[in-house]
């Protein structure tokens, strides 16, 4: 669509796997032209990361999810001709996204300073694992490791569970979202002041920012660590009944509610402090809620404006009318089939981004891009 907000902007996606490419994906969904710069031969390592035995044309479904609406050119940065080609691309680009290990891009002569020397209006966005210095700088910038080091994994789950990782590559995706925000802010500043920028974040910074609410509480509470509930913990700083409870046919999420209201509705004794007596109170609630179906409890509780919801699996979500009305799925044609995937989560003037193209093959657009920029 020619009226998309970033129509006319050129983005070079020099990143691999999830964090950087996901930021480039958001810019592509907003209308930018995104050229993915890959290694000759194998391309982005994400192409061969099989989460399941499902692949599309030899590439993982994960790769297709992250790299729709992009073109591909293969360049070997160690070769002078390919490095010169990259610099020509950067000289005409608006945004470049990188997620090399700290120092690698500079050693190759393609770091932020080298690129901006050819284009002072260029915005370079970089993502690292843990920043560009310090004792963790050489650790792999990998999602599970970042979750572990950030404290978020320790905060998850109930008291006796041990550390519980998220079921998603949340550090990668959050870092991509944060980098996108910073890039868009830098584009606004460039439109006002005419200068480019180097914007940075890391997986660790993204995970710390993700916890800003509870970390602020911890920092101003004498450093006292939060205590996870022993029964159906959902938030270490919230008292009973906040949590997830088993019913006879599923699970029920129960949010903040004054205990006296629940006591009357559920016909149970809930005397005590919501925080100090949280484990005992939630155990009482767990025993009571296990006696009926989720639908029965929801009918009773919602009628009294109690905040609750059934815990849906993916089939349940996809079948829900509320989800279908959001129109968040799209069919994207590939060379040999159509692939169903999600769409951008925003609407502008009531419309979602449309007209997605499939993720490219390695160097699929290389000849045309070389002719255009070479």
N, C-alpha and C positions, 0 to 999 in steps of 0.2 A: 504493500500500500504506500503510495507516494506521500501521503499525509502523516506518516508515522513520525513521532517526535525526533528521532535520530536519523531520519532519511538524509543521505548525503555525507554522513560521517564514515570514515574508513578506520577499521579496527584490525590490528594484527594480533592474532592469538598465538603467541609463542609458547604457551603453557601446555602441560600434560596432565592427564588423569582428570581430576574433578574440580579442585578449588578454582584455579585460574580459568579453565575452559567454561566453568559454570557462570563466571562473571561475563565472559564474552558472549555466552548464550543469552543472558539477559539483555545485553546491548543489541544483539541481533534481533531479539523479539521486539525491541523498541525501534527497529528500522535501520540500524547501522549495517553497513556492508562489513562482514567479518571474513578475513582471510586467515585460515589456520595454517601456520608454518610448522611442518612436521619433518622428522628425520626421513631421509630416503630409505626405501625398503619397508621397514616395519611401521613407521609412523608413530603416532602417539601410543605409548604403552597400554593405554586404556583399551585400544582396539582388541587386545588379546587377553583381557582380564575377564575370565568367564565366571560370572556369579552363578550361573546355572548352565545347563547344556543347551541353552537357546542362543543362537547367533543369527545375524542377518547378513547374508553375503560374506561370511567369514569374519565379521566384526561383532563384538559383544553388543547385546542390547543396551548395556550401560553406556557404551560409546555413542550409540545412536541417540539416546536420551539427552546427552550433554552437548552434542555437536550438530544439531539440526541448524538449518539456515546459514551454513558456513561454506566457504570455498576452501580448497586445499592446494598448497604448493609445498614441494619437498625441497629443503635446503640443508646442506651440510655446512655448519658454521665454521668448520675447520678448513674449508676450501675457500681460497681468496675470492673466486668468482661468485660463489654462493653468498659469501659474507657481503660482498659488494652489492649483490642483488637485494639482500635484506636491507641494507642501508638506503638503497634507492626507494624501497617500499616505505621505510620509516620516514624518509624525507617528505613523503606525501600523505602520511597517515595522520590521523587525529589522536588515536589511542593505541598503545602497545601494552599487552598484558604478558607478564613473565612469572614463572614460579620455579626458577632454578634454585639450587642450593646457594647460600650466600657466597659470593665471590666468583662463582662459575661464569656468569654472563660477562663480568668485567674482564676475566682472563681471556675470554674468547673475543673481546673487543666489541661486544654487542650489549653491554650494560646500559643502564639509564643515562649516564653521562655521555657515553659515545653516541647513543641514538639522538639525544636532545641537542648535541653539538651540530647535527645535521638538520635539526628542525626545532628551534626554540619554542614553538607553539605546541609541541608534542606533549601529550600526557602519558606517562609511563606508570603503569600500575604493577606492583610486585607483591607476591605472597611468598613468605618463607614459613618454615616450621615454627621457629621460636625467636624470631628477630635476627638481626645481622651481627650479633656479637654475644659474648657470654658463654658460660660452660655448656649450654645445651645447643650451641650453634651448629655443631656437626651431627647432631642426632637426626635420624630420618624424619622428614616432615610427613608423618603418616597419621591418619585420623585416629586410630585406636590408641596410639602412643600419646597423641595430644590430649585425648579424652582423659587418659590415665594421669598425666602430669598436671592437668588443670584443676583437679579436685572434683569435677562434675561427676565422674564415674563413682567416686566415693560417696557422693551425695544421693545417688540413685538407689532405689530399692528399699526394702525394709531393714530393720536393725540387724537381723541375723543373716542377711543374704550375702554379706561381703560386697565388694565393688560390683556394680551392675552397669555395663556399657549400654549406650543407646543402640537401638536396632537400626541406626542409620549412620552414614558418614557425616555426622553433624558438624564436626569441626571444619571439614572441607567446604560444606555448603554454606555455613555461616561466614566463613572467610570470603567466599565468593560474593555473597550478598554485601558484606561490608566494603569490599573493594569496589563493587558496583556503585554504592552510595558515594564513596570518595571520588570516583571517576566522574560521576555526574556533577558533583559539587565543583570539581576542578574545571569541567567544561563550562559551567556557568561563570566561574571566575574568569576563564579565558575570554568568554564573550564580552566581559566587562572591561578587563584590564589588558587583554591581548597576550597573556603569558601562559606558558605551559606549566607542567608540574610533575613531580615524582611522588606518587601516593603509595603508601606501603601498609601492609598488615601482615599478620601471621596466624597460623592455626591457634597458637596459644592465646594471642590477643583476642581472637574471635571467641574462644571459649570463656575467657575471663569476662568479656563484655556480655556474653550470654547469661552470666551469673550476677550481673551488676546489682540486682535487687537484693539477693540473699547475702552477697559479699558485703554490701553496704551495711546490712544489719549486723553481720559478724564483726566488721571493723569498728562498729560503734557500740558493741556489746561486751567490751572488755576482752575481746579475742576468744570468747567462749564458743567452742564448736557446737554446731547444731546437732541435735539428737534425732535420728530417724525413728519413727514409730516402729514397734515390733509387729504390728498387725496392719497390713494394707497401707503402708506409708505412701503418700503422694506428695508431701511437701514437709520438709523438716521443720519449718517455722510455723506451720499451721496446726491448730489443735483439732480434736475430734469435733465433727465426724469426718473431716476431710480425708477422702481415700476412695479405694475401689474395693467392692465387696462382691463375693460370689452369691448368686441366687440359684434357684433350682435348675435353671436352664441357661445360665450365662453369668454376666458380670454387670454390676451397677456402679457408676461413678456418682459419688455424693459430695457436693461442694459445701461451702460455708453455710451453716444453719445453726441457729440457737438450739441448744440441747433440749430445753423445755418443750419446744414445738415438736421435736422428734419423739420425745418421751410420750406425749399424748397420742401422736399419730401411730406409732409403732407398738404402743402398749408394752413398754419396757421401762426399767428403772435406769436412769442415766444421771445419777447424782454424783457430782464431783467437778473438778476443774478441767476444762477442755484441754489444757496443756499438761498440767502436773499429772493428771489421771488419764492421759490420752490412751495408753496401751490397754488399760482395763476397759475403758469406755468403748473403744473400737472393737475389742473382743466381744463385748455384749452385742454391739450392732451387727457384727459379723454373724453371730449365732442366730439373731432374729431375721436378718435379711436372707439367710440361707433357706428359709422356710417357704418362700413363695417365688413365683416367676418374676423375671425382670419387668414384664408388661404389667403385672399386677401391682408391683411396687410403684412403677412410674405413674400409673393411673391414680393411685392414692396420693402420691407425693406432689405431683404436678398440680393436682386440683387445689392444693394448699400453697402453691407457689414455692415449693421446695426445689432448689436447683439440683437436678439429677439428670442422668442420661445413661442409656445402655452403652456398653462397650462394644463397638462394631468391629468386625474384621473387614478386610478389603471387599469381599463379595457383598457384605451388608452395606458398606458405604456406597459401592457402585450401583446397587439396586435402589438406593434411597431417592425418592422424588426430589428432595431438597438438593442432593448432589447433582442430579440430572439437570435441574433448572440452572445451575451455575455454568453449564456448557464448558467444562474444563477439559474435555477430551477431544482429540483430533486424529484424523487418519492421514498419515504422511506416506506418500508413495515412494518406494525404493525401486531398484532396478528389477527385482523379481517378485515383489509383493507389496502390500500396504501394511504399514506398522501403526498400531494404535498407541498414542502417548498423550501425556498431559499437555496443557497449553499454559501460556503465561498467566500468572495469578492476578494480573491487574486488568482493569477495563478503563479505557480512555474515551470520554464522550459516549459511554455505553457500549463500546466495542472492544472485543479482545483482539490481540494480534492474530492475523490470519495468513493463509497462504504459505505454510511452512514447507521447506524443502528438506530432503533427507540428508543425513550426515554424508560427507563426501568420502570417496576413496582417496588413498594416499596420492597426492600430486594430480588429482583429477582435473584441476583447473590450472596446472602449472604452466602449460604452453601458452594459454591465453594471458595469464598474469604476466609472464615474462615479456610477451609481445607488448602488453599495455604499459608496463613500467620499465622495460629494459632498454 
